[in-house]
């Protein structure tokens, strides 16, 4: 199927009003392009490797929408033009010129897979499930992964920091808790390192499904890896479900703003001497995380590791 793409030339002042107008006109899915720079707060809390250079913000914006043959295109465009005239009475909406182009119906949900290729983390090969093992590859262990809509291909520095932490601290027979399990890659890694059992938690139902599927692809059984949906920070039911004084190692590859409250409540779930491996901490928030740990009498920081702009803080339960 081909889609008709319509792009409105407008201003940053009007882009939100135009988006709302398009939604009211029955148009699903709007794409906004502008040159408004992201704030430090927006960029530093995101798992982004490279941000594009957009140039200087000139106040212009492009708002695009897509119509297929299920729409009455002339009638829909007439409604959009009327809406643009109304928006223009409230704010400077620019020219509101509409240009049309045609685009193929692509599988946007899976298009990214062409960029995810096998790669190494030390002597561990991480391979997409749809790729073959590279010819001549030399590795000690292999993880096959399809993250689906969950975070965790293993390529991001935060995940690699956690993987190295797990390979350092997990011992045969350990019980491991994976907070924010995502694709399940850290739990799978822990089991490959000799853990007897892992428990994963996540807030996203799609992540739970992806984690279970990835565990099965890697030959793991539900007896080895169980996953639950819930928030370990403030959900008493999930706290009780995962258990207390149970885990030798806890991994949490999340974000600094989540790790700070998590470190305050995780110790009761850990055995004495248990290890907490945290990652997802952008370097500008390293000190805030360390300060939080310093105020927690139950945990002692024993390692701080860096990769790129990202930080992993490892602590031990006293």
N, C-alpha and C positions, 0 to 999 in steps of 0.2 A: 504494500500500500504506500502511496505517496501522500505526504502532508503538505498543505499550503502554509508557509510561514509568513506572518505579517509582523513587520517591525515598525514601531512608532518612534519617531524622533521627538524627544521631549527634554525635560529638565529634571535634575535631581529633586527639585522642590515638588514636582508633580508626580514622580514615579510611583509613590505609595498610593496616592489617590487614583491614579490610572489603573494600578493593579487591582484595587478594590472594585473599581468600576467594571473591569473585565470579568471579575468573578461574579458580580451581580448580573452581568450579561450572559452568564451560563458558560463561560470559557474556563476550562480547567487547565491549570499549569501555565504559569507566566515566567518568563526569563527576563531578568533585569541586568543590564550592563552599564556601569558607570565608572568613574575614576575616583570615587570617594575613598581615601585611604582607610584601611582598617586601623583601629586603635591598637595599642600594645596589649591591652586586655583581651581584645578579640583574637589577635594573632598568637599570643603566647600561650593561650589555653587550647590551641588547636593542634592536631597532629598533621602539620603541613611541613613538607620538606622545603619547597621553593615557592615563593609568591611571585606572580608575574609583575613586571614593571609596566604599570598602566599609564605612566606619564602624569603630568600635573592635572589636578582636578579643575575642569573648566566649566562645571555646572551642567554639562549636557548628560543625557542618559538615553539609552535605547531600551524600550520595553517590547518584547516579542511574545507572540502567542501563536498557536498552531491549530489549524482547522482541517479535519478530514472530510470525506464525502458524506458523513452523517449529518453535517451542518448545512443549513441553508445559508451559504456563504454571503450572497448579496444582502440578505436580511440581517445577518449577524454584523456585517461591516457597517450597515446603516445605523444599527444600534450603537456600535462602537464610536462612530463619528459623532453621533448625537451626544454620547457620554463625554467625549473629548471636548466638545463645545461647552458642556456644563462645567467640567473641571477647569476649563480656561477662564471661567467667570470667578473662580475662587483663588487661583494661583497662576503664576507665570508658567504656562505649560509648553512654551516654545512653539515650534512650527506645527507639531502634531502630524507631520507628513507621514503617510503610511506607505511602506514599500513591501512588495510581495516577492517571495521566492519559493522554490519547491525543494523539499528534502525527502530523502528516502526514509521509510519506516525501519529504524534500526533497533536491534536488541540492546537498548541502552543499559539494561541491568547486567548484561554479560560482556559488553564491549571491552571493559577494562581488562579482561582476562588475557588479551593479546600482549599486555605489558608485564604480566607476572610470570617470570621465568624461574627455573631452578637456581638456587644460590647456596653459598656455604656460610655457616656461622662457625668459625674454627673448623673442626672436623665433622660437623653435623650438616648433612645435606637437607635442605628444605625444598620440597618439590610440589608444585601444583598437581592436583590429582589428574588433570587432563594432559600433563606433559610427561614425556619419557625421561628416564635417567640419562643425563648427558653422556655421550660416548667418552670413555676414558676417565670418568669422574672417580675420584678416590675419597672415600668417606668412611667414618666409623659407624655412624647411625644415620637413619633417614626418617624424616617426618613428611607425610603426604597431607596436604591441606587444601581445602576449598572453603575460604572464609564466608562465602555467600554474602549476606548483608551485614556480617559481624566484623568487628575490628580484629585483626590478627593474622597477617600473612607472614609475619616474622621479619619483614624487610625494614620496618621502622626501628630506629635506634633504641627506643624504649623497650620494645619486645626483645631485642638482642641483648640488652643489659639484663633483663630478667632471665633469659635463657642461660646466659653465662653464670648468673647467680644460682640458678637451680642446679646447674652442672657442678658447681663448686660445693654446695651445701647439702643437697639431697643424698641420703644414704640408703642402702638397701633396706627395705622393710618400712620406710617412713610413711606416715600419713601426711598428705599435703592438701592444703586448702588454696583454691585459686579464685580470688575475689575479682569479679568482673571478667569472667572466663572468656568471653568473646567467642572466637573460633575454636577455643579449646587447645590452642597450640602449646600453652605453658603446661597444662595438665598432661598432655601427651608427652612433652619433653620430660616432665618429672617421672612419669612411669618408665620411660626409656632409661632414665638414670637409676632405676631400681626401686622407686617408690612402690609400696604395696597397694596403695589405694589413694585416689584423689577425689576431692569434692569441689565442684565448680558452682559458683553463683553468678547470676547476672540479672539485670533489670529488663533485658530485652528478650522477648519470646523467640525472635528470629535467631538470636545468638544461641539460645538453648538448643534449638533444632540443629543449627550448624555444628555445634560442639558435639552433639550425639553422633551426627553423621561422620564427622572427622574421626572420632574415636573408633567407630566401626571400620572405617577405611584403613586405619592403622592397626587393626587386629585386636582392639581392646574390647572388653566386655563390660556390661553395666555393673558387674561385680567389682571391676577395677576403677571405673570412672562414673560417678553419679553427678548429675547437674540439676540445679534447682533455680527457680526464678524468685527473686526477692532482694531486698536491701538489707545487708548485714549490719548497717550502721544503726538503723532505728526500727527494724521490723523484728519484734520479739519472736514471732513464729519461726522465722528463718534462723534466728540465733539458736533457738532450741533445737531446730531440725539438724543443723550442722554439728552441734554438740560442744561440750566444754572440756578444757584440759585435754584436748584430743590430738592436736596437730603438731608435728615436728617442724614443719615448714609451712609458711603462708606466703603466697605470691600475690601482689596487687599491682598490676600494670594499669593504672587509671590516670588520674590527674592530681596535681598538688592539692587543689581545693577539695578533693575527696579524700586523699590520703591523710590530710590533717585531722579531720574528725574520725577517720577509720582507726588511726593509730591509738586513739583514746579509748576504743572499745574492743580492740581485737585480742588483747592479752588473755582474757578469760578463756578464749578458745584454743590457746596454745599450751603445750606442755612447758614445764620449767626447762629453760635452756633452748626452747624452740626459736627458730629463725624466721624473721619477717623480712621479705625482699620486696621493696617498693620501687616503682619506676613510673614514668609518665610525668616526671617533674622537670619543667623547663628551668634553665639555670637561674633565671631572675627570681624564681620562687624557692630556690634551694635553701636559703637561710630561714625562710618562714617555716619550712618543713622541719629543718634541724631544730629550730626553736621549739616547735611543738613536741618533738621527741624529747628534747631536754627537759620539758616540763612534765614528762610522763615517768613516774618512778618505777613503773613495771617493765620498761624497755630501755636498753642501752645500745646506742649506735655503735656498731663495730666496723662498718665499712661504708665509704662513699665513693661511688664510681661515676665516671663521666664518659659520654660518647657524643660527639658533636655538641649541641646545645642542651642535651638532656642529661638527667642525673638519676642515679639509683642510690637509695639509702637503705642500708641493711642494718637491722637491729636484732638484738637477742633478748629473750625474756629472762629477767632476773629471777 
